């Protein structure tokens, strides 16, 4: 390599260094800001996680303290005074409130707590459906069969989490109204569903027999094959 080439290479290297330092001085703050944001974001994320964990632990302590009372009425009052930080957590608390109100014989308060969850459009859907189902069951002696049928049909839609349980309630309404064959048909459909639980399957078989029907068991999940 000639002296001229060597000199040119040194000049090029110097130019590249100058350009690098110039870019660093001009745009280095962007990299620094990115680092600050990443570190700050991680710290904030950890802070939020710790905060959420503390809130969950406090809520758990409050629930356990309320449930430690021996009297259902006292448990109901203790749970009813709890205010959770999130809609999901509050829905769980309200479901517990309803259960304790029912144990205490206060069906009106139980239904009110359940309806509060069921009608809250911002609550998680599964909690709303569970609350609606429990509310309808508790009002079996006070709501007319047409109203209960309409609402259970909404819960019995295919793919719904409580579909089979709602179908069972519809069959029970058929029995109330003297529609024996319709009830048997509904129970038979429940039996044929692949998602039927062992307990519900057993109940369906017993009711079909009690109503004078003959269960079709050749292809039942867990029985026929």
GIWOTA-V999010 format. One record per run of one state. SS is the DSSP state (H for helix, E for strand, L for the rest). FROM is the first residue (numbers start at 1). TO is the last residue. Records with the same first field share a line. If there is no record, write none. Layout:
SS=FROM-TO ; FROM-TO
This chain:
L=1-2 ; 68-71 ; 81-86 ; 104-106 ; 119-124 ; 139-144 ; 156-162 ; 177-179 ; 193-197 ; 211-225
H=3-67 ; 72-80 ; 87-103 ; 107-118 ; 125-138 ; 145-155 ; 163-176 ; 180-192 ; 198-210
